[in-house]
Amino acid sequence: MSIAQGASGAPAEVPAFGGRRFAAWDTGHVRRSMSLSTQLLVLQIAIVLVIVAGTGAVAAVLAAQANRDAYRDRMVAIAQSVAGLPTVVEALLAKDPQSQIQPIAEAVRKSSGLSYVVVTDDQGIRYSHPNPDRIGEMVSTDPSVALSGKVQIETQTGTLGESWRVKVPIHGPDGPVIGIVSVGIFEVDLQAQFVDDLPGLIIAPIAAAVIGVIGSVWIGWLLRRRIYGLESEEIRTMLDTREAMLHGIQEGFIAVDADGRLVVVNDAAARLLGVESDQILGKDAADVLDEELAQFLLSGETAETPVLSGERVLVVHGAAARVKDRDVGHIAMLRDRTELEETLRDLSGARSLADDLRAQSHEFFNTLQVLSGLLETDQTDAALSFIHRVGGGGALPTGQLLHGIDDIEVSALVLAKSARAQELGIDLVVDPESHLREVEQDDDLLTIVGNLLDNAIEALESGGGRVVLRIRDDVAPDRITVSVDDDGPGVPAHLRDAVFEMDVSDKGSVPRKERRGIGLTIVKRVAQRLGGTAIAEASASGGARFVVDVPWPFEARTPR
């Protein structure tokens, strides 16, 4: 993958985690003078102050309103109490009301802490007042609401100034209104009382602001520690580079966290595993990956190991993911060895075929020399006898091998396997009853036949023997059955079900061959994907017999 270029064509260098420098695409930004932590601190402090100030203002307004409401209820109660006093009612009906009402009103005013208590008759003439000189005068505000029998509550400006007041009617013995009681408190006194209470209202928001600022500083420190001191542009550039690298490399890359959950799956890994990365991210590796690959990831193994995932042979190399000397999970690099295995198998067949051609060429040259000698000595009869004795000769298998197999690619595969078997002293034959017409998409069939023949040849390569291949597509409708028999040691009965699993084999170890059982495992998985079966049983020739039965046609399968 090419390194990203900056505006000038050179790799852009920006600070990053770990070594604090890495190559990345130039984002074209101008670095801010204020660091991320400072920005966050300023924003958090501003938010805290705005919220605290707003809350304090609302609390102050609510406190002032609550104070006025408390005074209102108190004034209504006092006014109604005065209006209901028999002494006041009797005094209003007497000839000299003020002599009795003024002392009562002043006593109530002083004991209640109100600014004034004024009692008037039904004409609005005062019979009590904080200023005795005002007694006998008409009230300065409209008394009509209270004289109509209603309770009046509002702010008005009278002879004493602006006040929050309550006017309550006084009813006579027979029910008619004979006067009113007006009580109130000056607005300046209400405001002064609010100012006296204000320090208590201010201290709480200030304390909350201080705690909020301290909390903001701590959160900023904690966040900066969590992101390893990186700035916002560094994080953005690092993420851009990470995404480009992960999805640009050809090798598969998988990472799991300490709890075994998949946290990274690049495009190449998703392709090799046959999954969608966004569908498995965040899930447990053991739930979405093949058991062998999941065990490799979760075990923390680091050695390069071939594993089977689906029908692919993958070479996996693992490593521990560490951050500041702390294990945070495990990673694995995946490389597909399936195509390499097929190429090596084809190359092996080609080499075997070339060796057979050389041997046949040498043998044919020797035959020609014998014939030349016999003819030069006029031994015609001997030459003819020699020709009849050697027959067709040659090391390559003849077309008679491919009884009934019309598919070209399968025929070529069988010829290559036959050449390899002949080199090892193994006789590979095709059952005369075999029948196979052309298969349009025969990759899966080639995989099945090739792996079954390889397995049989490996079983006999130490001592020679006979392998019989039978392919039938004419026994059951829309079915193809492939069977391979050998006269080798066979598969023990207790291993016949398990022989299709990884690393299960009745053969001994083979030099330079790390794992056994991969071929048969692939055969089993291909058969299952196609909706068929693969079984192992005893052969009539004394060895093993493997039978794979799959539906026709192959083009209906899911592409690999």
C-alpha positions in Angstrom: 0.0 0.0 0.0 1.3 3.4 -0.9 2.0 6.0 1.8 -0.5 8.9 1.8 0.9 12.1 0.4 0.6 15.6 1.7 -0.1 18.8 -0.2 3.5 19.0 -1.4 3.6 15.3 -2.4 5.6 14.2 0.7 4.2 12.2 3.6 2.6 14.4 6.1 4.0 14.0 9.6 1.8 14.5 12.6 2.2 13.6 16.3 0.7 10.3 17.2 0.4 7.7 20.0 3.4 5.8 21.1 6.4 7.2 19.2 4.3 10.4 18.7 5.1 10.6 15.0 3.6 8.7 12.1 2.9 9.2 8.4 -0.6 10.3 7.5 -2.7 12.2 5.0 -2.4 16.0 5.3 -5.8 17.1 6.6 -5.1 20.7 5.5 -5.9 22.2 8.9 -4.2 24.9 10.9 -3.4 23.6 14.4 -5.4 25.5 17.1 -3.4 27.4 19.7 -5.6 26.0 22.4 -5.2 22.3 23.3 -8.1 19.9 23.5 -7.9 19.6 27.3 -8.0 23.4 27.6 -10.9 23.7 25.2 -12.8 21.1 27.1 -12.1 22.8 30.4 -13.2 26.2 29.2 -16.4 24.7 27.7 -17.2 22.8 30.8 -16.6 25.8 33.1 -18.7 28.0 30.8 -21.5 25.4 30.9 -21.3 25.1 34.7 -21.3 28.9 35.2 -24.2 29.4 32.8 -26.2 26.7 34.4 -25.4 27.8 38.0 -26.1 31.5 37.1 -29.4 30.5 35.5 -30.4 28.3 38.3 -29.5 31.0 40.9 -31.5 33.6 39.0 -34.5 31.3 38.8 -34.1 30.4 42.5 -34.0 34.1 43.4 -37.1 34.9 41.4 -38.9 32.0 43.0 -37.7 33.0 46.5 -39.0 36.6 46.0 -42.3 35.3 44.7 -42.6 32.8 47.6 -41.9 35.7 50.0 -44.7 37.8 48.4 -47.1 34.9 48.5 -46.3 34.3 52.2 -47.0 38.0 52.9 -50.2 37.9 50.9 -51.6 34.9 52.9 -50.5 36.6 56.1 -52.1 39.9 55.2 -55.4 38.3 54.1 -55.5 36.4 57.4 -54.8 39.5 59.5 -57.2 41.7 57.6 -60.0 39.1 57.9 -59.3 38.8 61.6 -59.5 42.6 62.2 -62.7 42.7 60.0 -64.3 40.0 62.1 -63.5 41.6 65.5 -66.8 42.4 67.3 -65.1 45.5 68.8 -64.3 46.9 65.4 -67.8 46.2 64.1 -69.4 47.8 67.1 -67.0 50.8 66.9 -68.0 51.4 63.3 -71.7 51.6 64.4 -70.8 54.0 67.4 -70.5 57.8 67.3 -66.7 57.9 67.9 -65.1 55.0 66.0 -61.5 56.2 65.8 -61.1 56.2 69.6 -61.6 52.5 69.7 -60.3 51.4 66.3 -57.0 53.3 66.3 -55.5 51.5 69.3 -56.6 48.1 68.0 -55.2 48.8 64.5 -51.8 50.0 65.8 -51.5 47.0 68.1 -52.1 44.7 65.3 -49.7 46.6 63.0 -46.8 46.5 65.5 -47.3 42.8 66.4 -47.6 41.6 62.8 -44.7 43.6 61.4 -46.9 45.1 58.7 -46.4 48.7 57.4 -49.9 49.8 58.2 -53.4 48.7 59.2 -56.2 51.1 58.1 -59.9 50.8 59.0 -62.5 52.9 57.1 -66.2 53.2 57.1 -68.4 52.5 54.1 -67.6 56.0 52.6 -63.8 55.4 52.7 -63.2 57.7 55.7 -60.2 56.6 57.8 -60.6 55.6 61.5 -57.1 54.4 61.9 -53.7 55.2 60.3 -50.0 55.0 61.3 -50.0 58.8 61.0 -52.8 60.0 63.3 -53.1 63.3 61.3 -54.6 61.2 58.4 -57.5 59.9 60.5 -60.8 61.4 59.4 -59.6 61.8 55.8 -60.7 60.0 52.7 -58.5 57.2 51.6 -56.2 58.0 48.7 -57.0 54.8 46.7 -60.3 53.5 45.3 -62.2 51.5 47.9 -65.0 50.5 45.6 -63.8 46.8 45.1 -63.7 46.1 48.8 -66.9 48.0 49.5 -68.6 45.7 46.9 -67.9 42.8 49.2 -64.8 41.4 47.4 -61.2 40.9 48.7 -58.8 43.1 46.8 -55.0 42.2 46.6 -52.6 44.4 44.6 -49.8 46.9 44.6 -51.0 50.5 45.0 -49.4 53.8 45.8 -51.1 55.7 48.7 -50.2 58.5 51.1 -47.4 56.4 52.7 -45.9 55.2 49.3 -46.1 52.1 47.1 -47.2 49.0 49.0 -48.3 45.4 48.5 -51.8 45.6 50.1 -55.0 43.6 50.9 -58.4 45.2 51.4 -61.1 43.1 53.1 -64.8 44.2 53.6 -66.3 44.6 57.1 -69.8 43.3 57.3 -72.4 44.6 59.8 -74.6 42.4 62.0 -77.2 42.2 59.3 -74.7 41.5 56.5 -74.2 44.7 54.6 -70.7 46.2 54.2 -70.1 48.9 56.8 -66.4 49.4 56.2 -63.1 48.0 55.0 -59.8 46.9 56.5 -56.7 47.7 54.5 -53.3 46.2 55.5 -50.1 46.2 53.6 -46.3 46.3 53.5 -44.1 48.7 51.6 -42.5 47.4 48.5 -39.2 48.8 49.7 -39.5 46.7 52.8 -40.1 43.6 50.6 -37.1 44.4 48.5 -34.9 45.0 51.6 -36.0 41.7 53.0 -35.1 40.0 49.7 -31.7 41.7 49.7 -31.1 40.5 53.3 -31.9 36.9 52.1 -29.8 37.2 49.0 -26.4 36.1 50.5 -28.0 32.8 51.4 -29.2 32.4 47.8 -25.8 33.4 46.4 -23.6 31.1 48.6 -25.2 27.9 47.3 -24.7 28.7 43.6 -21.2 29.8 44.2 -20.4 26.6 46.0 -22.0 24.7 43.2 -19.9 26.6 40.7 -16.7 25.9 42.6 -17.5 22.2 42.8 -18.5 22.2 39.1 -15.2 23.8 38.1 -13.2 21.4 40.2 -15.1 18.5 38.7 -14.5 19.9 35.2 -10.8 20.1 35.8 -10.8 16.5 37.1 -12.8 15.3 34.1 -10.4 17.1 31.7 -7.4 15.4 33.4 -9.1 12.0 33.3 -10.1 12.4 29.6 -6.6 13.5 28.6 -5.2 10.5 30.4 -7.6 8.1 28.7 -6.7 9.4 25.3 -3.0 9.4 26.1 -2.5 13.1 25.8 -3.6 13.3 22.2 -5.2 16.3 20.6 -8.4 16.2 18.6 -6.6 16.6 15.2 -4.1 13.9 16.2 -6.9 11.5 17.0 -8.7 12.3 13.8 -5.6 11.9 11.7 -4.6 8.7 13.5 -8.1 7.2 12.9 -7.9 8.2 9.2 -4.5 6.5 8.9 -5.6 3.4 10.8 -8.7 3.0 8.6 -6.6 3.4 5.4 -3.9 1.0 6.6 -6.3 -1.7 7.8 -8.5 -1.7 4.8 -5.7 -1.2 2.3 -3.5 -4.1 3.2 -4.0 -7.4 1.4 -3.5 -9.6 4.5 -6.5 -10.1 6.8 -6.3 -8.4 10.2 -8.4 -9.4 13.3 -8.2 -8.0 16.8 -10.0 -9.0 20.0 -10.1 -7.2 23.3 -9.3 -8.7 26.7 -12.9 -10.1 26.9 -12.6 -11.9 23.6 -14.9 -9.5 21.6 -14.0 -8.6 18.0 -12.9 -5.0 17.8 -11.2 -4.9 14.4 -11.9 -6.9 11.2 -10.5 -5.4 8.0 -11.8 -5.9 4.5 -9.3 -8.6 3.7 -10.2 -10.6 6.8 -13.9 -10.3 6.1 -13.4 -11.6 2.6 -11.3 -14.6 3.8 -13.8 -15.4 6.5 -16.9 -14.9 4.3 -18.5 -12.4 6.7 -19.6 -8.8 6.9 -17.3 -7.0 9.3 -20.0 -4.7 10.6 -22.2 -7.7 11.5 -19.6 -9.4 13.7 -17.8 -6.4 15.4 -18.5 -6.3 19.1 -19.5 -10.0 19.2 -17.6 -12.8 21.0 -15.1 -14.4 18.7 -16.1 -17.8 19.8 -19.7 -17.1 18.6 -18.9 -15.9 15.1 -15.6 -17.5 14.0 -14.7 -21.1 13.3 -13.7 -22.8 16.5 -10.1 -23.3 15.6 -9.5 -19.7 14.6 -11.4 -18.4 17.7 -9.2 -20.7 20.0 -6.1 -19.3 18.3 -7.1 -15.7 19.0 -8.3 -16.3 22.5 -5.3 -18.4 23.5 -2.8 -15.6 22.8 -0.7 -18.0 20.6 2.0 -16.2 18.6 3.5 -18.9 16.4 2.6 -19.0 12.8 -0.1 -21.7 12.4 -2.2 -23.0 9.6 -5.9 -23.1 10.5 -9.0 -24.1 8.5 -11.8 -21.5 8.3 -14.7 -22.7 6.3 -13.1 -24.2 3.2 -10.0 -22.0 3.3 -6.7 -22.9 4.7 -5.3 -19.8 6.4 -1.9 -19.2 7.8 -2.4 -17.2 11.0 0.3 -15.3 12.9 -0.7 -13.9 16.3 0.6 -11.3 18.7 -0.4 -9.7 22.0 -1.8 -6.2 21.8 -0.1 -4.1 24.5 -0.6 -0.5 25.6 1.9 0.9 28.1 3.0 -2.6 29.2 -0.6 -3.7 29.7 -2.3 -6.5 27.6 -5.5 -5.2 26.0 -6.2 -8.1 23.7 -4.8 -10.1 20.8 -4.3 -9.6 17.1 -3.9 -12.0 14.2 -2.7 -11.6 10.6 -4.4 -14.0 8.2 -3.0 -15.1 4.8 -4.9 -17.4 2.5 -3.0 -20.6 1.7 -5.8 -22.2 -0.2 -4.7 -21.0 -3.6 -1.1 -21.6 -2.8 -2.0 -25.2 -1.8 -3.8 -25.7 -5.1 -0.9 -24.2 -7.1 1.6 -26.4 -5.3 -0.5 -29.4 -6.0 -0.8 -28.5 -9.7 3.0 -27.8 -9.8 3.7 -31.2 -8.2 1.5 -32.9 -10.8 3.3 -31.0 -13.6 6.7 -32.0 -12.2 5.6 -35.6 -11.9 4.3 -35.5 -15.5 7.6 -33.9 -16.7 9.6 -36.6 -14.9 7.4 -39.3 -16.5 8.0 -37.7 -19.9 11.7 -37.7 -19.4 11.6 -41.4 -18.3 9.4 -42.3 -21.2 11.8 -40.4 -23.6 14.8 -42.3 -22.2 12.9 -45.6 -22.3 11.8 -44.9 -25.9 15.4 -44.1 -26.9 16.6 -47.4 -25.5 13.8 -49.2 -27.4 14.9 -47.5 -30.6 18.5 -48.5 -30.1 17.5 -52.2 -29.6 15.3 -52.1 -32.7 18.2 -50.4 -34.6 20.6 -53.2 -33.6 18.2 -55.9 -34.5 17.5 -54.4 -37.9 21.2 -53.8 -38.7 21.9 -57.5 -38.0 19.0 -58.5 -40.2 17.1 -60.0 -37.2 13.7 -59.0 -38.6 11.7 -61.7 -36.8 13.4 -60.8 -33.5 12.6 -57.1 -34.1 8.9 -57.8 -34.7 8.8 -60.0 -31.6 10.4 -57.3 -29.5 7.8 -54.7 -30.8 4.9 -57.1 -29.9 6.5 -57.7 -26.5 6.9 -54.1 -25.4 3.5 -53.1 -26.8 2.4 -49.4 -26.4 4.9 -49.0 -23.6 5.5 -45.6 -21.9 5.1 -44.3 -18.5 2.1 -42.1 -19.1 -1.4 -43.5 -18.5 -3.5 -44.1 -21.6 -6.9 -42.8 -22.4 -8.4 -46.1 -21.3 -7.9 -44.8 -17.7 -10.7 -42.3 -18.1 -13.7 -44.6 -18.5 -16.8 -42.6 -18.9 -15.4 -39.3 -17.6 -16.3 -36.6 -20.2 -15.5 -33.5 -18.1 -12.1 -32.2 -19.3 -10.9 -30.7 -16.1 -11.7 -33.7 -14.0 -10.0 -35.9 -16.6 -6.9 -33.8 -16.5 -6.9 -33.9 -12.7 -7.2 -37.7 -12.7 -4.4 -38.0 -15.3 -2.1 -35.9 -13.1 -2.9 -37.9 -10.0 -2.4 -41.1 -11.9 1.1 -40.0 -13.0 2.0 -39.1 -9.4 0.6 -42.5 -8.2 2.5 -44.4 -10.8 5.7 -42.7 -9.7 5.1 -43.9 -6.2 4.3 -47.5 -7.4 0.6 -47.1 -6.9 -1.9 -48.2 -9.4 -4.7 -45.6 -9.9 -7.6 -46.8 -12.0 -11.1 -45.5 -12.8 -14.0 -47.9 -12.4 -15.3 -48.9 -15.8 -18.9 -48.1 -14.6 -18.0 -44.5 -14.0 -20.1 -41.9 -15.8 -19.7 -38.1 -15.7 -20.9 -35.6 -18.2 -19.6 -32.0 -18.6 -19.9 -29.9 -15.5 -20.1 -26.2 -16.2 -18.7 -25.1 -12.8 -16.7 -27.9 -11.5 -14.4 -26.2 -8.9 -16.1 -28.0 -6.0 -16.1 -31.3 -7.8 -12.3 -30.8 -8.5 -11.8 -30.1 -4.8 -13.6 -33.3 -3.8 -11.9 -35.6 -6.3 -8.5 -34.1 -5.8 -8.5 -34.3 -2.0 -9.9 -37.8 -1.9 -7.3 -39.1 -4.4 -4.5 -37.3 -2.5 -5.7 -38.9 0.7 -5.7 -42.4 -0.8 -2.3 -41.9 -2.4 -0.8 -40.7 0.9 -2.2 -43.8 2.6 -0.4 -46.1 0.1 2.8 -44.1 -0.7 4.9 -46.1 1.8 4.2 -49.5 0.4 2.3 -49.1 -2.9 -1.2 -50.6 -3.7 -4.3 -49.9 -5.7 -6.7 -46.9 -5.8 -10.0 -47.1 -7.5 -12.0 -44.0 -8.4 -15.7 -44.2 -9.3 -17.8 -41.2 -10.3 -21.4 -41.6 -11.2 -24.0 -39.0 -12.2 -26.4 -41.5 -13.7 -27.5 -43.5 -10.7 -29.8 -41.0 -8.8 -31.4 -38.1 -10.6 -29.6 -34.8 -10.0 -26.9 -36.4 -7.9 -23.2 -37.0 -8.3 -21.5 -39.7 -6.2 -17.7 -39.9 -5.9 -16.1 -42.9 -4.2 -12.4 -43.7 -3.7 -11.3 -47.1 -2.6 -7.8 -48.2 -1.6 -6.3 -51.5 -0.4 -4.2 -49.8 2.3 -4.4 -50.1 6.1 -7.9 -48.6 6.1 -9.5 -46.3 8.8 -10.2 -47.8 12.2 -13.9 -48.0 12.9 -13.7 -45.6 15.9 -12.1 -42.9 13.6 -14.5 -43.1 10.7 -16.7 -40.3 12.0 -13.9 -38.2 13.3 -11.5 -38.6 10.3 -13.1 -35.6 8.6 -12.1 -33.3 11.5 -8.9 -31.3 11.6 -5.8 -33.0 12.9 -7.5 -36.4 12.9 -5.7 -39.0 10.8 -4.8 -42.6 10.9 -1.5 -41.9 9.0 1.8 -41.2 10.6 3.4 -37.8 10.5 4.9 -36.7 7.2 8.2 -34.7 7.0 7.6 -31.0 6.3 3.8 -31.5 6.7 2.7 -29.5 9.7 -0.9 -30.7 9.9 -3.0 -33.7 8.9 -6.7 -34.1 8.0 -7.1 -30.7 6.2 -8.0 -32.3 2.9 -10.8 -34.5 4.2 -12.1 -31.7 6.4 -12.4 -29.5 3.3 -14.2 -32.3 1.5 -16.7 -32.6 4.3 -17.3 -28.9 4.4 -17.8 -28.6 0.7 -20.2 -31.5 0.7 -22.2 -30.0 3.6 -22.3 -26.6 1.9 -23.7 -28.2 -1.3 -26.3 -30.1 0.7 -24.6 -33.5 0.4 -22.8 -36.0 2.6 -19.3 -37.4 3.1 -18.7 -40.7 4.8 -15.8 -43.1 5.5 -16.2 -46.9 5.6 -14.4 -50.1 5.0 -13.5 -51.0 1.4 -14.1 -54.4 -0.1 -10.4 -54.4 -1.1 -9.4 -54.3 2.5 -8.6 -50.6 2.9 -10.7 -47.5 3.2 -13.5 -46.2 1.1 -14.6 -42.6 1.1 -18.0 -41.7 -0.5 -19.2 -38.2 -1.2 -22.8 -37.7 -2.5 -23.7 -34.2 -3.6 -26.6 -32.6 -5.6 -26.3 -31.6 -9.3 -25.9 -29.0 -10.8 -22.9 -27.4 -9.1 -23.6 -23.9 -10.5 -26.4 -23.6 -7.8 -23.8 -23.5 -5.1 -22.7 -20.4 -3.2 -19.5 -19.1 -5.0 -16.3 -19.4 -3.1 
